Amino acid sequence: MKLIKAYVRTYKASKVVDVLERLRIHRLMAVHVEEIGHGVFKEYEHLDSALAQNYVEMIKIELICEDNEVENIKNEIISNARTDYKGDGIVVVSPIEEATSIRTGESIMKDE
């Protein structure tokens, strides 16, 4: 199983979520986040008011899927979130080592 995190523009999030729901994606979460733009560098130890202008509102969409679904889901997210302007976002795919249902205490990993 994989965990997909997609950071997309706020106004594109509804379109992405609609497409994912049509694909019957379960365990979907969307969270409002703020990204710090490219103007902030690691050598800055604090953020001043000039740097605060670099915050960009984004929506982080997280979902769990089977390994064989990753490419299709990733491609749908990209095609529905893309504006072709800088700052469109990013899609991150990570392996899941363990996933347990809180209600039942059972593993939700289908590969086991």
LINMOUR-V617466 format. One record per helix or strand of 3 or more residues. SS is the DSSP state (H for helix, E for strand). FROM is the first residue (numbers start at 0). TO is the last residue. Records with the same first field share a line. If there is no record, write none. Layout:
SS->FROM-TO  FROM-TO
This chain:
E->1-8  28-35  54-64  88-94
H->9-21  48-51  66-80
